[in-house]
Amino acid sequence: MIEGTPTLDIHGSLATLTLRRPSLRNSLNDDDLNTLLAHFEAINTNPAVHAVVLRADTHGQKSPVFSAGYHVGGFNNDPMAPLFFEKIPEALERLRPVTVCALNGSVYGGATDVVLACDFTVAQANLHWRMPACALGLHYYPSGLRRYVSRFGLNASKRAFLLGQSLRFEDLAKLDLFEALVPAADFETALQTLTDTLTSMSPLALQATKKSLNEIGAGLYCEPVLKERSRQSVHSADFAEGRAAFAERRAPQFTGR
């Protein structure tokens, strides 16, 4: 694969985003960030996409690295660069389809927040996670701290930020951070199993429920809004198809309507 900005490939209802700078440990420069934002917009406006996989090209790396975060050269050009980087996990977290991180390498810095912004993560065993913000003299941006506390819990977030130590994926698995943590040989199978499950669901219910769960998790519980989404699903063609398929003991054929 030729190195460059992230690519977007759409096959049926599944979109795949791929980071493509393995020689630079898939660190993200400003071109990469702007390209990702454009890809997010393309995904959100394509109703055919029901699930998204974020993955990285690690070919040629001695030790696989999913991403080393923001390219350090960007800090020299613009000390406010971390505030721009925040737009990436924020937009990723708000994507309409359900998102899966295919974490096939160690992950560092801001890229850890990109992982946390995904709905699910399939991780490869024997790799590492590190958040060195405090070691660099940086107070991390607010939404990243929120995601860490939400997903890690307060005490583990303090260990990640305040100690800045490298954390083993096996230890992070105890925080229920991963949908699956598997050996490299089983990685693609575990990823395929998860995406097959997601793309078999009603996209209407899946996306509305994701949005509601994220709102509740962010402390934005609004019962009238949730009730309206529930009412809409009851009157949907997908719910009618789901009931019919259950009664007929067959796999449902959802249309997203």
C-alpha positions as CSV (number, residue, x, y, z in Angstrom):
1,M,0.0,0.0,0.0
2,I,1.3,3.5,-0.9
3,E,1.6,5.7,2.1
4,G,-0.5,8.8,2.4
5,T,-3.7,10.3,3.9
6,P,-6.3,7.9,5.3
7,T,-8.5,6.1,2.8
8,L,-12.3,5.4,2.9
9,D,-13.6,2.3,1.3
10,I,-17.3,1.4,1.2
11,H,-18.5,-2.1,0.5
12,G,-22.2,-2.6,1.0
13,S,-23.2,-1.4,4.4
14,L,-19.6,-1.4,5.8
15,A,-17.2,1.5,5.5
16,T,-13.5,1.1,6.3
17,L,-11.2,3.9,7.2
18,T,-7.4,3.1,7.0
19,L,-4.5,5.0,8.4
20,R,-1.6,4.7,5.9
21,R,1.7,6.0,7.3
22,P,3.3,2.9,8.8
23,S,6.9,4.3,8.3
24,L,5.9,7.1,10.7
25,R,4.0,4.8,13.0
26,N,0.8,6.1,11.5
27,S,1.2,9.5,13.2
28,L,-1.4,12.0,12.0
29,N,-0.5,15.3,10.5
30,D,-2.9,18.1,9.6
31,D,-3.6,16.7,6.1
32,D,-4.6,13.4,7.7
33,L,-6.9,15.1,10.2
34,N,-8.6,17.1,7.5
35,T,-9.0,14.0,5.4
36,L,-10.5,12.1,8.2
37,L,-13.0,14.9,8.9
38,A,-14.0,14.8,5.2
39,H,-14.4,11.0,5.3
40,F,-16.6,11.3,8.4
41,E,-18.9,13.7,6.6
42,A,-19.1,11.4,3.6
43,I,-20.0,8.5,5.9
44,N,-22.7,10.5,7.7
45,T,-24.4,11.6,4.5
46,N,-24.4,8.1,3.0
47,P,-27.4,6.2,4.4
48,A,-26.2,2.9,3.0
49,V,-23.4,2.8,5.6
50,H,-24.5,1.1,8.8
51,A,-21.1,0.3,10.4
52,V,-17.6,1.7,10.2
53,V,-14.2,0.0,10.8
54,L,-11.2,2.2,11.7
55,R,-7.9,0.3,11.0
56,A,-4.2,1.0,10.3
57,D,-1.6,-0.3,7.9
58,T,1.2,-1.7,10.0
59,H,3.2,-3.4,7.2
60,G,7.0,-3.1,7.5
61,Q,6.9,-2.2,11.2
62,K,9.1,-4.2,13.5
63,S,6.6,-3.8,16.3
64,P,3.1,-2.9,15.1
65,V,1.9,0.6,15.9
66,F,-1.8,1.5,15.2
67,S,-1.0,5.2,15.6
68,A,1.5,7.3,17.5
69,G,-1.0,10.1,17.7
70,Y,-0.5,13.7,16.4
71,H,2.7,14.1,14.5
72,V,5.1,15.9,16.8
73,G,6.2,18.3,14.1
74,G,2.8,19.9,14.2
75,F,3.4,21.2,17.7
76,N,6.3,23.2,16.5
77,N,4.2,24.9,13.8
78,D,1.2,25.5,16.0
79,P,1.1,25.2,19.8
80,M,-2.7,25.1,19.6
81,A,-2.6,22.0,17.5
82,P,-4.0,19.7,20.2
83,L,-7.2,21.8,20.1
84,F,-7.6,21.0,16.4
85,F,-6.9,17.3,17.0
86,E,-9.8,17.2,19.4
87,K,-12.2,17.6,16.4
88,I,-11.2,14.1,15.2
89,P,-12.4,12.0,18.2
90,E,-15.3,14.3,18.8
91,A,-16.6,13.8,15.2
92,L,-15.8,10.1,15.3
93,E,-17.8,9.7,18.5
94,R,-20.8,11.5,16.9
95,L,-20.8,9.4,13.7
96,R,-24.2,8.1,12.8
97,P,-23.2,4.5,12.2
98,V,-21.7,2.2,14.8
99,T,-17.9,2.3,14.8
100,V,-15.3,-0.4,15.4
101,C,-11.6,0.2,16.0
102,A,-9.5,-2.6,14.6
103,L,-6.6,-2.1,17.1
104,N,-3.8,-4.2,15.5
105,G,-0.9,-2.2,17.0
106,S,0.2,-0.3,20.0
107,V,-1.3,3.1,20.4
108,Y,0.0,6.3,21.9
109,G,-1.0,9.9,22.7
110,G,-4.0,11.4,21.0
111,A,-4.6,8.2,19.1
112,T,-5.7,6.6,22.3
113,D,-8.6,9.0,22.4
114,V,-9.5,8.1,18.8
115,V,-9.8,4.5,20.0
116,L,-12.0,5.5,22.9
117,A,-14.2,7.5,20.6
118,C,-15.2,4.2,18.8
119,D,-18.2,2.2,20.0
120,F,-16.3,-1.1,20.0
121,T,-12.7,-2.2,19.9
122,V,-11.2,-5.5,18.7
123,A,-7.6,-5.5,20.0
124,Q,-4.6,-7.7,19.2
125,A,-2.8,-9.2,22.2
126,N,0.7,-8.4,23.5
127,L,0.6,-4.7,22.6
128,H,0.7,-1.4,24.6
129,W,-1.1,1.8,25.3
130,R,0.4,5.1,26.5
131,M,-0.8,8.6,27.2
132,P,2.2,10.9,27.6
133,A,0.4,14.2,27.8
134,C,1.7,15.2,31.3
135,A,5.2,14.0,30.4
136,L,5.1,16.5,27.5
137,G,3.8,19.3,29.8
138,L,0.3,19.2,28.3
139,H,-3.1,19.4,30.0
140,Y,-5.3,17.4,27.7
141,Y,-8.4,18.8,26.0
142,P,-11.7,18.4,27.9
143,S,-13.6,15.9,25.7
144,G,-10.6,13.6,25.8
145,L,-10.5,13.6,29.6
146,R,-14.3,13.0,29.6
147,R,-13.9,10.0,27.4
148,Y,-11.0,8.6,29.5
149,V,-13.0,8.9,32.7
150,S,-16.1,7.4,31.1
151,R,-14.3,4.4,29.6
152,F,-11.4,3.9,32.0
153,G,-12.9,5.1,35.2
154,L,-11.3,7.8,37.4
155,N,-8.5,5.8,39.0
156,A,-7.3,4.2,35.8
157,S,-7.4,7.5,34.1
158,K,-5.2,9.0,36.7
159,R,-2.7,6.2,36.2
160,A,-2.8,6.7,32.5
161,F,-2.3,10.5,32.6
162,L,-0.4,11.2,35.8
163,L,2.1,8.4,35.6
164,G,2.3,8.3,31.8
165,Q,3.3,4.7,31.9
166,S,3.0,2.1,29.1
167,L,0.0,0.0,29.8
168,R,-0.4,-3.6,28.5
169,F,-3.6,-4.4,26.6
170,E,-4.0,-7.4,28.8
171,D,-4.3,-5.1,31.8
172,L,-6.7,-2.7,30.0
173,A,-8.9,-5.7,29.2
174,K,-9.8,-5.9,32.9
175,L,-11.5,-2.5,32.4
176,D,-13.8,-4.0,29.9
177,L,-12.3,-1.8,27.3
178,F,-12.2,-4.3,24.4
179,E,-15.0,-6.3,22.8
180,A,-12.3,-8.9,22.1
181,L,-8.6,-9.2,22.8
182,V,-7.1,-12.0,20.7
183,P,-3.8,-13.3,19.3
184,A,-2.7,-11.9,15.9
185,A,-3.8,-15.1,14.2
186,D,-7.4,-14.7,15.3
187,F,-7.6,-10.9,14.9
188,E,-9.3,-10.7,11.5
189,T,-11.8,-13.5,12.4
190,A,-12.8,-11.7,15.6
191,L,-13.2,-8.4,13.7
192,Q,-15.3,-10.1,11.0
193,T,-17.6,-11.7,13.6
194,L,-18.3,-8.4,15.2
195,T,-18.9,-6.5,12.0
196,D,-21.2,-9.3,10.7
197,T,-23.2,-9.0,13.9
198,L,-23.6,-5.2,13.6
199,T,-24.5,-5.3,9.9
200,S,-27.2,-7.9,10.6
201,M,-29.0,-5.5,13.0
202,S,-31.7,-3.0,12.1
203,P,-29.7,0.1,11.1
204,L,-32.6,2.3,12.2
205,A,-32.7,0.9,15.7
206,L,-28.9,0.5,16.0
207,Q,-28.1,4.1,15.1
208,A,-30.9,5.6,17.2
209,T,-30.0,3.5,20.2
210,K,-26.3,4.4,19.9
211,K,-27.2,8.1,19.9
212,S,-29.5,7.7,23.0
213,L,-26.9,5.7,24.9
214,N,-24.2,8.2,24.2
215,E,-26.5,11.0,25.3
216,I,-27.3,9.2,28.5
217,G,-23.6,8.5,29.1
218,A,-22.9,12.2,28.7
219,G,-25.5,13.2,31.2
220,L,-27.9,14.5,28.5
221,Y,-30.9,12.2,29.4
222,C,-34.1,13.7,27.9
223,E,-37.0,11.4,28.3
224,P,-39.3,13.0,25.7
225,V,-36.6,12.7,23.0
226,L,-36.0,9.0,23.9
227,K,-39.7,8.3,23.9
228,E,-40.0,9.8,20.5
229,R,-37.2,7.6,19.1
230,S,-38.9,4.6,20.6
231,R,-42.3,5.6,19.1
232,Q,-40.7,6.0,15.7
233,S,-39.1,2.5,15.9
234,V,-42.4,0.9,16.8
235,H,-44.0,2.2,13.6
236,S,-41.0,1.4,11.4
237,A,-40.8,-1.2,8.6
238,D,-37.8,-2.7,10.3
239,F,-39.7,-3.5,13.5
240,A,-42.4,-5.2,11.4
241,E,-39.8,-7.2,9.6
242,G,-38.1,-8.1,12.8
243,R,-41.3,-9.5,14.3
244,A,-42.2,-11.4,11.2
245,A,-38.7,-12.9,11.0
246,F,-38.8,-14.0,14.6
247,A,-42.2,-15.6,14.1
248,E,-41.1,-17.4,10.9
249,R,-37.7,-18.4,12.5
250,R,-35.6,-16.8,9.7
251,A,-33.0,-14.1,9.5
252,P,-34.6,-10.6,9.1
253,Q,-34.0,-8.5,6.0
254,F,-33.9,-5.0,7.3
255,T,-34.2,-2.0,5.0
256,G,-33.5,0.8,7.4
257,R,-37.0,2.2,7.1
